[in-house]
Amino acid sequence: MDAFPTLRTERLILRQFLPSDAGDLQRLAGAKEVAAGTFLPHPYEDGVAERWIAGLQQDYDSGKAVHFAVVLAIDRALLGSIGLDIAAAHRHARIGYWLGVPYWNRGYGTEAVRAVLGYGFTALQLHRICGPHFAGNAASGRVLQKAGMTYEGRLRGHYLRLGRFVDVELYGILEAEFTAR
Ligand SMILES: CC(C)(COP(=O)(O)OP(=O)(O)OC[C@H]1O[C@@H](n2cnc3c(N)ncnc32)[C@H](O)[C@@H]1OP(=O)(O)O)[C@@H](O)C(=O)NCCC(=O)NCCS
């Protein structure tokens, strides 16, 4: 596999997670508001961040997934994480992302999603990328809309999260649609 990619946008750098990110990762990912929209463990125990970071290179090398640290270009502060879980046999992937609460509603989520869609369709040559979010997570739906994804429908009771079945709103985009924009 190639060296781990780095993506740059107007305000962000999407780079490989480093062991030194573990403290910030635990602090930001540990917020209940962040956990509510994701499958992050909650509470986010000591050692989880270190173990998760340690597995990312193997995920990338095997083509299973690519997860970027989202950092601010201006001061390199860690904002959150974004990634693709890849099904190579189908040339498709699922995008997932979260940002620390202090960084919400400034357009960073949309900026990061656009960059990762571009990466998926160019570098990874994917055919399709989907973006599911828990029903009721309007901010995430808005991010996917702003990034140009199409609403494809509601998957009823699709995930089991914290002991409850949750409905999922599904968005998707094809390579041809991304390229045509
Ligand atoms: C989802 C998330 C990444 C969005 O990141 P962000 O940087 O705040 O997103 P943006 O600023 O690019 O866009 C947010 C949009 O949602 C809108 N929004 C925010 N809260 C909202 C709410 N409660 N209801 C409706 N819209 C809302 C904002 O107004 C903005 O839309 P606009 O630009 O049209 O005004 C962030 O909220 C997050 O990390 N949430 C917790 C984890 C999570 O849910 N991850 C997604 C898993 S699918």
The ligand as a Gaussian input file, in Angstrom:
#p B3LYP/6-31G(d) Opt

LIG

0 1
 C      -22.335000      16.016000      12.489000
 C      -21.174000      16.965000      12.739000
 C      -19.874000      16.319000      12.293000
 C      -21.429000      18.240000      11.942000
 O      -20.234000      18.991000      11.892000
 P      -20.267000      20.566000      11.692000
 O      -18.877000      21.015000      11.453000
 O      -21.009000      21.181000      12.815000
 O      -21.125000      20.694000      10.352000
 P      -21.295000      21.979000       9.430000
 O      -20.984000      23.198000      10.232000
 O      -20.536000      21.742000       8.179000
 O      -22.856000      21.918000       9.089000
 C      -23.803000      21.732000      10.109000
 C      -25.167000      22.074000       9.570000
 O      -26.154000      21.506000      10.412000
 C      -27.004000      22.532000      10.867000
 N      -27.457000      22.152000      12.191000
 C      -26.752000      22.078000      13.321000
 N      -27.513000      21.658000      14.327000
 C      -28.737000      21.437000      13.797000
 C      -29.969000      20.991000      14.337000
 N      -30.101000      20.658000      15.616000
 N      -31.038000      20.897000      13.502000
 C      -30.924000      21.212000      12.202000
 N      -29.774000      21.641000      11.638000
 C      -28.701000      21.753000      12.440000
 C      -26.175000      23.775000      10.848000
 O      -26.968000      24.931000      10.838000
 C      -25.414000      23.559000       9.549000
 O      -26.229000      23.789000       8.414000
 P      -26.197000      25.180000       7.584000
 O      -24.788000      25.364000       7.108000
 O      -27.173000      24.965000       6.494000
 O      -26.583000      26.264000       8.553000
 C      -21.090000      17.322000      14.241000
 O      -22.323000      17.880000      14.637000
 C      -20.775000      16.125000      15.107000
 O      -19.630000      15.750000      15.249000
 N      -21.827000      15.526000      15.741000
 C      -21.635000      14.390000      16.653000
 C      -21.153000      13.151000      15.922000
 C      -22.040000      12.801000      14.758000
 O      -23.256000      12.894000      14.833000
 N      -21.412000      12.384000      13.668000
 C      -22.130000      12.018000      12.471000
 C      -22.386000      10.568000      12.447000
 S      -23.371000      10.106000      11.034000

